[in-house]
Amino acid sequence: MKKGLLILTISILICNNLLSENPIFFVGGDLGFSYSTTNFNQSNLQNNSNFLFNLNPNVGYYITNGLVLGFGLQFYNSNNNSPNSVIIGQKSSQVYFSPFLRYYSKSDVFGQVQLNVGMIHSETDYYENYVIQSIQQTSVSDITAVGLGLGFGYAIKAGENFKIEPFLKYNYVKYSYDKNNLIANTGGLTFNIGFSYSL
C-alpha cells in the first residue's frame, strides 16, 4: 500500500512537470579546486593535506519547480612532492558517481546534498630503509570510497536557459586498505565555478 502511494505521488509530480512550461531537464558541470585533509586510524601514520583539481559534469531532472534530482561524475587529481622525509611524492586520481538532490530558491540561492561512491587510485614514492642505504620504492593502491557532499551556491542568469553557478561544497569520504586494516577518512572544501543549461 505504501509503495503504491509513493509510486502514485511520484507519477503525479512527473506528469504535472511534463505538462508545465517550466524547464524539465538541465545539463551542466563545474570545475575548480579542493583543499582536503586525510586522517588515519593508525597513530604511526602522519595525517596529510592536499590541494586537488576537480572536474564534474552532471545532468538533472526537475521533479518540481526548483527541486532537481541529478546524477554527476566527479574527477579529482593531485600531485604532491616531498610531503615528509620518508615519502618522496604522492599522485592521486579519484572518480566518483554522485547522485544528488538540489533545490533552487526564488532568490536563486541553491543547496545540494549528494552521495559519493567511487574509486581512488594512488601512487606513493617512498624510501625503504636498509642497513647500507635507503632504496626508493613505489606503492600503488586502488581503493573503493564512499561518502557524502553538502554545499550551496548562487545561480547567476546569463540567458533565458543558461546559468553560471559559483558553488561551495564540503565533501567527506571514507575508505579502507584490507591488507593491513588501515582506515582513512578525507574531508575538505571544494570551490567550483559551474554552469547549467535548462531544456
NORPE-V884258 format. One record per backbone hydrogen bond with DSSP energy under -0.5 kcal/mol. NH is the residue of the N-H (numbers start at 1). CO is the residue of the C=O. E is the energy in kcal/mol with one decimal. If there is no record, write none. Layout:
NH & CO & E
NH & CO & E
This chain:
5 & 1 & -2.1
6 & 2 & -2.2
7 & 3 & -2.6
8 & 4 & -2.3
9 & 5 & -2.5
10 & 6 & -2.4
11 & 7 & -2.3
12 & 8 & -2.3
13 & 9 & -2.2
14 & 10 & -2.4
15 & 11 & -2.6
16 & 12 & -2.6
17 & 13 & -1.9
18 & 14 & -2.3
19 & 15 & -1.6
20 & 16 & -0.6
20 & 17 & -0.7
26 & 60 & -2.0
27 & 197 & -2.0
28 & 58 & -2.4
29 & 195 & -2.0
30 & 56 & -1.3
31 & 193 & -1.7
32 & 54 & -1.9
33 & 191 & -1.7
34 & 52 & -2.8
35 & 189 & -2.2
36 & 50 & -2.5
37 & 187 & -2.5
38 & 48 & -3.2
39 & 185 & -2.5
41 & 183 & -1.7
45 & 42 & -1.7
48 & 38 & -1.5
50 & 36 & -2.6
52 & 34 & -2.4
53 & 77 & -2.5
54 & 32 & -2.3
55 & 75 & -2.1
56 & 30 & -3.0
58 & 28 & -2.3
59 & 71 & -2.2
60 & 26 & -2.5
61 & 69 & -2.8
62 & 24 & -3.2
63 & 61 & -1.0
63 & 67 & -1.7
64 & 67 & -1.1
66 & 64 & -0.7
67 & 64 & -1.0
68 & 66 & -0.5
68 & 102 & -3.4
69 & 61 & -2.8
70 & 68 & -0.5
70 & 100 & -2.8
71 & 59 & -2.4
72 & 98 & -1.3
73 & 57 & -2.3
74 & 96 & -2.4
75 & 55 & -2.3
76 & 94 & -2.6
77 & 53 & -2.1
78 & 92 & -2.5
80 & 90 & -3.0
82 & 88 & -5.2
84 & 87 & -1.3
88 & 125 & -2.7
89 & 125 & -1.3
90 & 80 & -3.0
91 & 123 & -2.6
92 & 78 & -2.2
93 & 121 & -2.7
94 & 76 & -2.4
95 & 119 & -2.3
96 & 74 & -2.2
97 & 117 & -3.2
98 & 72 & -3.0
98 & 96 & -0.5
100 & 70 & -2.7
101 & 113 & -2.5
102 & 68 & -2.5
103 & 111 & -2.5
104 & 66 & -3.1
105 & 103 & -0.5
105 & 109 & -3.0
108 & 105 & -1.8
110 & 153 & -2.3
111 & 103 & -1.7
112 & 151 & -2.6
113 & 101 & -2.2
114 & 149 & -2.4
115 & 99 & -2.3
116 & 147 & -3.0
117 & 97 & -1.8
117 & 115 & -0.5
118 & 145 & -2.6
119 & 95 & -2.4
120 & 143 & -3.1
121 & 93 & -3.1
122 & 120 & -0.5
122 & 141 & -2.4
123 & 91 & -2.6
124 & 139 & -2.8
125 & 89 & -2.6
126 & 137 & -2.5
127 & 86 & -2.1
128 & 135 & -3.0
129 & 127 & -0.6
130 & 133 & -0.9
135 & 128 & -2.4
137 & 126 & -3.4
139 & 124 & -2.8
141 & 122 & -2.5
143 & 120 & -2.7
145 & 118 & -2.5
146 & 174 & -1.8
147 & 116 & -2.6
148 & 172 & -1.7
149 & 114 & -2.2
150 & 170 & -2.3
151 & 112 & -2.4
152 & 168 & -2.3
153 & 110 & -2.5
154 & 166 & -1.8
155 & 108 & -2.9
156 & 154 & -0.7
156 & 164 & -3.3
157 & 155 & -0.7
158 & 162 & -2.6
159 & 162 & -0.5
163 & 196 & -2.4
164 & 156 & -2.8
165 & 194 & -3.1
166 & 154 & -0.7
167 & 192 & -2.7
168 & 152 & -2.7
169 & 190 & -2.6
170 & 150 & -3.0
171 & 169 & -0.5
171 & 188 & -2.5
172 & 148 & -2.7
173 & 186 & -2.5
174 & 146 & -2.4
175 & 184 & -2.6
176 & 144 & -0.5
177 & 182 & -3.3
178 & 176 & -0.6
180 & 177 & -0.7
181 & 177 & -0.6
182 & 177 & -1.3
183 & 181 & -0.5
184 & 175 & -3.0
185 & 39 & -2.1
186 & 173 & -2.7
187 & 37 & -2.0
188 & 171 & -2.0
189 & 35 & -1.4
190 & 169 & -3.1
191 & 33 & -2.4
192 & 167 & -2.9
192 & 190 & -0.5
193 & 31 & -2.5
194 & 165 & -2.2
194 & 192 & -0.5
195 & 29 & -2.6
196 & 163 & -2.0
197 & 27 & -2.9
198 & 161 & -2.5
199 & 25 & -3.3
